[in-house]
Amino acid sequence: MKVSSRELNNGVIAFLGFGVDKFPHEHREKLITEFGAGKAGVIESEIISLLNESNQIPIDWTRHSLASAGSYVIERIREVHPELSERALNAIAWKFTFDWR
């Protein structure tokens, strides 16, 4: 089942609770509500892959603060995934920086 860029962008934001929650969560139920049970699993898999990819980006902590590392993650993910919206990229960086606090 193919996932459109709109579905992926909306899925990233909903799944993480970006703009709604005080800190990132994994809201599987929001994906099910928005996309249906079948498609939600496919979208969640792509989101988890993106989050894993962001966590594999090497960060030189002698050069980066937490904020600049978040910006760096956005730049690197944008290079590989130009289909992601600015809001979805910010959600991924939000999760990344939260995990490194």
C-alpha positions as a Markdown table, in Angstrom:
| # | Residue | x | y | z |
|---|---|---|---|---|
| 1 | Met | 0.0 | 0.0 | 0.0 |
| 2 | Lys | 1.5 | 3.3 | -1.1 |
| 3 | Val | 1.6 | 6.3 | 1.3 |
| 4 | Ser | 1.2 | 9.8 | -0.2 |
| 5 | Ser | 3.4 | 12.6 | 0.9 |
| 6 | Arg | 0.3 | 14.3 | 2.4 |
| 7 | Glu | -0.5 | 11.2 | 4.4 |
| 8 | Leu | 3.1 | 10.8 | 5.6 |
| 9 | Asn | 3.4 | 14.5 | 6.6 |
| 10 | Asn | 0.0 | 14.5 | 8.4 |
| 11 | Gly | 0.9 | 11.1 | 10.0 |
| 12 | Val | 4.2 | 12.3 | 11.4 |
| 13 | Ile | 2.6 | 15.3 | 13.0 |
| 14 | Ala | -0.4 | 13.3 | 14.4 |
| 15 | Phe | 1.7 | 10.3 | 15.6 |
| 16 | Leu | 4.1 | 12.5 | 17.5 |
| 17 | Gly | 1.4 | 14.9 | 18.8 |
| 18 | Phe | 3.4 | 17.9 | 17.4 |
| 19 | Gly | 1.8 | 21.2 | 18.2 |
| 20 | Val | -0.6 | 19.5 | 20.6 |
| 21 | Asp | 1.3 | 17.7 | 23.3 |
| 22 | Lys | 4.0 | 19.0 | 25.6 |
| 23 | Phe | 6.4 | 16.3 | 24.6 |
| 24 | Pro | 6.4 | 13.6 | 21.8 |
| 25 | His | 4.3 | 10.5 | 22.2 |
| 26 | Glu | 3.6 | 7.6 | 19.8 |
| 27 | His | -0.1 | 8.0 | 19.1 |
| 28 | Arg | -1.0 | 5.0 | 17.1 |
| 29 | Glu | -4.7 | 5.6 | 17.8 |
| 30 | Lys | -4.5 | 9.0 | 16.0 |
| 31 | Leu | -3.2 | 7.2 | 12.9 |
| 32 | Ile | -6.0 | 4.7 | 13.0 |
| 33 | Thr | -8.6 | 7.4 | 13.5 |
| 34 | Glu | -7.3 | 9.5 | 10.6 |
| 35 | Phe | -6.3 | 6.8 | 8.1 |
| 36 | Gly | -8.1 | 3.6 | 9.1 |
| 37 | Ala | -6.5 | 0.5 | 10.7 |
| 38 | Gly | -5.0 | -0.9 | 7.5 |
| 39 | Lys | -3.3 | 2.2 | 6.2 |
| 40 | Ala | -2.3 | 3.3 | 9.7 |
| 41 | Gly | 0.1 | 0.4 | 10.1 |
| 42 | Val | 1.9 | 1.2 | 6.8 |
| 43 | Ile | 2.1 | 4.9 | 7.7 |
| 44 | Glu | 3.4 | 4.1 | 11.2 |
| 45 | Ser | 6.1 | 1.8 | 9.7 |
| 46 | Glu | 7.3 | 4.7 | 7.5 |
| 47 | Ile | 7.3 | 7.1 | 10.5 |
| 48 | Ile | 9.3 | 4.7 | 12.6 |
| 49 | Ser | 11.7 | 4.4 | 9.8 |
| 50 | Leu | 12.1 | 8.2 | 9.6 |
| 51 | Leu | 12.6 | 8.4 | 13.3 |
| 52 | Asn | 15.2 | 5.7 | 13.3 |
| 53 | Glu | 16.9 | 7.4 | 10.4 |
| 54 | Ser | 17.1 | 10.7 | 12.3 |
| 55 | Asn | 18.6 | 8.9 | 15.3 |
| 56 | Gln | 21.3 | 7.5 | 13.1 |
| 57 | Ile | 22.6 | 10.9 | 12.0 |
| 58 | Pro | 26.0 | 11.4 | 13.6 |
| 59 | Ile | 26.1 | 14.5 | 15.7 |
| 60 | Asp | 29.4 | 16.1 | 16.7 |
| 61 | Trp | 28.4 | 17.3 | 20.2 |
| 62 | Thr | 31.6 | 19.3 | 20.5 |
| 63 | Arg | 30.2 | 21.6 | 17.7 |
| 64 | His | 26.4 | 21.4 | 18.3 |
| 65 | Ser | 24.1 | 22.4 | 21.0 |
| 66 | Leu | 20.8 | 20.6 | 21.3 |
| 67 | Ala | 19.1 | 23.3 | 19.3 |
| 68 | Ser | 21.7 | 23.3 | 16.5 |
| 69 | Ala | 21.6 | 19.5 | 16.4 |
| 70 | Gly | 17.9 | 19.7 | 15.8 |
| 71 | Ser | 18.5 | 22.1 | 12.9 |
| 72 | Tyr | 21.2 | 19.8 | 11.5 |
| 73 | Val | 18.8 | 16.8 | 11.7 |
| 74 | Ile | 16.2 | 18.8 | 9.7 |
| 75 | Glu | 18.8 | 19.6 | 7.1 |
| 76 | Arg | 19.9 | 16.0 | 6.7 |
| 77 | Ile | 16.4 | 14.5 | 6.6 |
| 78 | Arg | 15.3 | 17.1 | 4.1 |
| 79 | Glu | 18.1 | 16.1 | 1.8 |
| 80 | Val | 16.9 | 12.5 | 1.7 |
| 81 | His | 13.2 | 13.2 | 2.0 |
| 82 | Pro | 12.3 | 16.3 | 0.1 |
| 83 | Glu | 8.6 | 15.2 | 0.2 |
| 84 | Leu | 8.4 | 16.1 | 3.9 |
| 85 | Ser | 6.8 | 19.4 | 4.9 |
| 86 | Glu | 8.6 | 21.9 | 7.1 |
| 87 | Arg | 6.1 | 21.0 | 9.9 |
| 88 | Ala | 6.8 | 17.3 | 9.6 |
| 89 | Leu | 10.5 | 18.0 | 9.7 |
| 90 | Asn | 10.1 | 20.1 | 12.8 |
| 91 | Ala | 8.1 | 17.3 | 14.4 |
| 92 | Ile | 11.0 | 14.9 | 13.7 |
| 93 | Ala | 13.6 | 17.3 | 15.1 |
| 94 | Trp | 11.3 | 17.9 | 18.2 |
| 95 | Lys | 11.3 | 14.2 | 18.9 |
| 96 | Phe | 15.1 | 14.0 | 18.3 |
| 97 | Thr | 15.9 | 16.8 | 20.6 |
| 98 | Phe | 13.5 | 15.6 | 23.2 |
| 99 | Asp | 15.2 | 12.2 | 23.2 |
| 100 | Trp | 18.6 | 13.8 | 23.7 |
| 101 | Arg | 17.7 | 15.9 | 26.7 |
